[in-house]
Amino acid sequence: MILISDLLAGPEETRKILRSLKHQGHEVIVFHLVDPGERELPTTGDAILFDPETKEELNVNIADIRVAYREAVEQALDEWYRGLTPFGIDYVTIGTESSLSESLRFYLHKRSRLG
């Protein structure tokens, strides 16, 4: 089973389903699509952040939150990694600035060489 997703909805439920599929004997690979704009904020300026779950908007100065935002994104990606790989699920991040087909081809070629 191959999942290609931005993984923005229901992380705990998604991890639970993926682990269940693996437990049932399926091979599971997750390709996490990440937009560069989600990973790193611009260096300066103001922004309106929107929480799709609460519908809340927050006006912020980017310079004030840039480091904390970067750390939160890295922590979220690490949580995906730690929530899947110990269960034998392959987890790969792919930037949306890259060609999806090339990224998949590279990963699958590399994986086939490893055995």
VMD Tcl script that draws the C-alpha trace (Angstrom):
set ca {
  {0.00 0.00 0.00}
  {1.43 3.36 -0.99}
  {0.06 6.56 0.51}
  {0.96 9.86 -1.15}
  {-0.41 12.70 0.97}
  {0.22 16.00 2.70}
  {-0.82 14.18 5.92}
  {-2.61 17.25 7.25}
  {-5.81 15.52 8.38}
  {-6.17 13.23 11.39}
  {-2.56 12.28 12.12}
  {-3.30 9.88 14.98}
  {-6.07 8.11 13.08}
  {-3.92 7.93 9.95}
  {-0.97 6.43 11.86}
  {-3.29 3.91 13.50}
  {-4.73 2.80 10.15}
  {-1.27 2.54 8.56}
  {0.06 0.47 11.46}
  {-3.01 -1.77 11.24}
  {-2.41 -2.36 7.53}
  {1.22 -3.28 8.27}
  {0.11 -5.61 11.08}
  {-2.24 -7.33 8.61}
  {0.77 -8.16 6.46}
  {0.67 -5.36 3.91}
  {3.80 -3.58 2.79}
  {3.22 0.10 3.57}
  {5.09 3.10 2.15}
  {4.19 6.70 2.99}
  {5.29 9.60 0.80}
  {4.68 12.80 2.75}
  {4.28 15.76 0.39}
  {5.64 18.97 1.92}
  {5.48 22.37 0.26}
  {8.63 24.45 0.79}
  {6.39 27.30 2.01}
  {5.09 25.02 4.77}
  {8.59 24.05 5.85}
  {10.16 27.51 5.96}
  {8.59 30.94 6.40}
  {9.91 34.04 4.61}
  {12.50 36.02 6.56}
  {10.36 39.12 7.21}
  {6.89 40.55 6.91}
  {3.48 40.03 8.42}
  {1.20 37.06 7.86}
  {-2.20 35.76 8.76}
  {-2.04 32.17 9.97}
  {-5.22 30.14 9.63}
  {-6.08 27.05 11.67}
  {-8.38 24.88 9.51}
  {-9.64 22.95 12.53}
  {-10.70 25.92 14.71}
  {-11.15 28.41 11.82}
  {-9.12 30.86 13.93}
  {-6.92 33.48 12.26}
  {-3.86 34.96 13.90}
  {-1.98 38.04 12.67}
  {1.76 37.62 13.26}
  {5.09 39.19 12.48}
  {7.05 36.44 10.72}
  {10.38 37.41 12.28}
  {8.85 36.84 15.74}
  {7.74 33.26 15.02}
  {10.08 32.03 12.28}
  {12.38 29.92 14.47}
  {9.53 28.45 16.54}
  {7.59 27.67 13.35}
  {10.59 25.86 11.79}
  {11.05 23.83 14.99}
  {7.34 22.94 15.07}
  {7.43 21.73 11.46}
  {10.53 19.63 12.08}
  {8.92 18.19 15.21}
  {5.77 17.28 13.25}
  {7.82 15.54 10.55}
  {9.81 13.73 13.23}
  {6.57 12.57 14.88}
  {5.47 11.04 11.58}
  {8.84 9.32 11.24}
  {8.84 8.00 14.82}
  {5.18 6.99 14.56}
  {5.71 4.84 11.47}
  {9.26 3.55 10.98}
  {9.49 1.48 14.20}
  {6.52 -0.50 12.83}
  {8.31 -1.31 9.57}
  {6.54 1.38 7.55}
  {8.70 3.29 5.08}
  {8.30 7.07 5.50}
  {9.71 9.52 2.96}
  {9.22 13.28 2.70}
  {8.98 14.73 -0.80}
  {9.10 18.46 -1.48}
  {6.39 19.67 -3.85}
  {9.05 21.65 -5.73}
  {10.41 18.31 -6.96}
  {8.92 16.14 -9.67}
  {6.77 13.53 -7.95}
  {7.48 10.91 -10.60}
  {11.25 11.47 -10.36}
  {11.15 11.34 -6.55}
  {9.17 8.10 -6.60}
  {11.40 6.56 -9.25}
  {14.55 7.51 -7.27}
  {13.17 6.09 -4.02}
  {11.91 2.86 -5.56}
  {15.18 2.34 -7.48}
  {17.20 2.92 -4.31}
  {14.94 0.55 -2.39}
  {15.25 -2.20 -5.01}
  {19.07 -2.03 -4.80}
  {18.91 -2.50 -1.02}
  {17.17 -5.81 -1.46}
}
mol new
graphics top color blue
foreach p $ca { graphics top sphere $p radius 0.5 }
foreach p [lrange $ca 0 end-1] q [lrange $ca 1 end] { graphics top cylinder $p $q radius 0.2 }
display resetview
